[in-house]
């Protein structure tokens, strides 16, 4: 099985602790439902900085990353199928980028 990074873009912070608990439960159910195919549940991430040859920018990049997970799947198509259940996709809140992890 190959490993794939699911990179989350978009979404937002819950407005209340109750809303946060509800969202967390959705994520845990989705990721937990993958069983051993979920190699690393990952984490949300904060605002990034972009480092270029000209310096450091405080802009989060062209498409700010909001979190990640690592899954194992037979191929990229299977990993994309897994990503289709991601809670960030509900209501068009965000997107999931699926990238193979290249073993060195």
Secondary structure, 3 states (H helix, E strand, C coil): CEEEEEEEEECCCCCCHHHHHHHHHHHHHHHHCCHHHEEEEEEECCCCCEEECCEEECCCCCCCEEEEEEEEECCHHHHHHHHCCCHHHHHHCEEEEEEECCCC
